[in-house]
């Protein structure tokens, strides 16, 4: 979340970040009520990783997984970012 915050603040403003962060928190709260409402990201579905879902929150994609009654948030990225690149960078770390 800190990387996303830094990017938004640097490219826009702290006020913009606060609005986006509020939308992210609302979207995550909504997942609690409707955990399977998100779609399977195309990039992950082609790899056979159908346990992951996504929900959009303004200009952000929230990638998450539902296991029993627990929701795991894995990545929150800007919608303009390339999910495959982000995942590859994480694998190489």
Residue pairs with C-beta under 8 A, 6 or more apart in sequence:
1 76
4 60
4 76
4 77
4 78
5 17
5 21
7 78
8 16
8 17
8 20
9 16
9 17
19 58
20 57
20 58
20 59
20 60
23 57
23 58
23 60
24 57
24 58
24 60
24 62
24 76
26 57
27 55
27 56
27 57
27 60
27 62
28 57
28 62
28 73
30 37
30 55
31 37
31 38
31 55
31 62
31 64
31 71
32 71
35 66
35 71
36 53
36 66
37 55
38 53
38 54
38 55
38 62
38 64
39 53
39 54
40 50
40 52
40 53
40 54
41 52
41 53
41 54
41 61
41 63
41 83
43 83
43 84
43 87
44 50
44 52
44 63
44 83
51 65
51 66
51 67
52 63
52 64
52 65
52 74
53 63
53 64
53 65
53 66
54 61
54 62
54 63
54 64
55 61
55 62
55 64
56 62
56 79
57 76
59 78
59 79
59 80
60 76
60 77
60 78
60 79
61 75
61 76
61 77
61 78
61 79
61 81
61 83
62 73
62 75
62 76
63 73
63 74
63 75
63 76
63 77
63 83
64 71
64 72
64 73
64 74
65 71
65 72
65 74
66 72
75 83
75 86
75 87
77 83
77 86
